[in-house]
Amino acid sequence: MVFQLNTPLLDGCVLAILEQGDAYGYNLTQRLKQEIDISESTLYPVLRRLQRDGCLAVYDQQFQGRNRRYYAITQSGRALLAECRRDWTDYTCRVAKILSGGDEG
């Protein structure tokens, strides 16, 4: 069974990877693909939105005669990531409780 990755969860995954260090788009996609099925066409709009919202900073760096666009997490991005982690922990605990047949009250 495959579960859908919604926007807030995808944002959290991107920010968590960038918390480990800056990355360019293709590298970021490959790192995400190790764990989840995602395409570059899905990732780039996420990166643009996170940049627009102030969660990512962008800079270009030369590599083999070409510019690569790197993404770096900002303080706002770190705050959003902390919120995503809290929400994810709460959500997974609630779902686990339901799926395990635990008390709903």
N, C-alpha and C positions, 0 to 999 in steps of 0.2 A: 504494500500500500504506500502511495506517495502522498504526502501532505503538501498543500499549497503554501508557498512562502509569501506572506503579505508584505506590504510596503514597510510598516514599522519594523518587522522582523528582518527584512533585507537591509534596511538602514543600519540596524544594530550589528548585523554580520559584517557589513562593509566597515563600519567604524571600529569594530573589534579587531579586524585585520590591520587597519591603519594605525591603531593604537600601538601595534608591534613595530611599526616603522613605515615611512613613506613608501608609496608604490605607484607605478604607472599603470594605466588602464589594463593592458594585456596581462601584466603580471598579477594584478588584482583579480582579474577574471579567472586565471589559471588556479590561483590559490583558493578561490571560492569553489571552483569546479571540483577540487579534490574532495569536497564534502557534499556539495549540492549541485543539482543540474541547473546551470544558468548560462545564458549567452551574453556576448558582448553587447548585443542590441538591447538587452534588458538592463545591463549594468550602467551604461553611459548616461541614460536619463536620470538614474539614481544619483550618480556622481554630480551631475549638473544641478540637480535639486538640492543636494546636501551643500554644495558650494554656494548656491544662491541663498540658502538659509543660514550661511555663516558657520556651518559645521566642518567645512573643509577649506583649506587654502590650496592654491594651485601654483605650481612653478614649472618652468621648462628647463631641461638640462640636456646638453649635447651628449649623444651616444652614437659612435661610428658615423659621424657626419650628419646625423639627423637629430632633431629635437624630440625629446620624449616629455610628455606632460605628466608630472608627478602630482600626487594628491597627498596632503598631510592633514591630520586631524587637528582641529583648533580646540580652544577651551570650551567653546559652545558645543562642539562635537563630543568632547569628553563628558560634558554634563548630560547630553542626550544619551550617550552610551550608558552612563550610570543609571539613568531612568529606564532605558530598555532592559538592562540587566535585572533591575528590581521588578519590573512588570513581567518579564519572562519567568523569573523564579516564582512569583505569585501565580501566574497563569499555569505553569507546568504542575505546580503543587495541586491546584484545583482540579485540573484534568486528570492527574494521576489518582486523586481521591475518587473521582467519579468512575474512572475505568476500573479501578480495583474493587469497586462495589462498596466503598466506604460510606460513612454517614454523610448525608447532604446537609445536615443541620448543624 
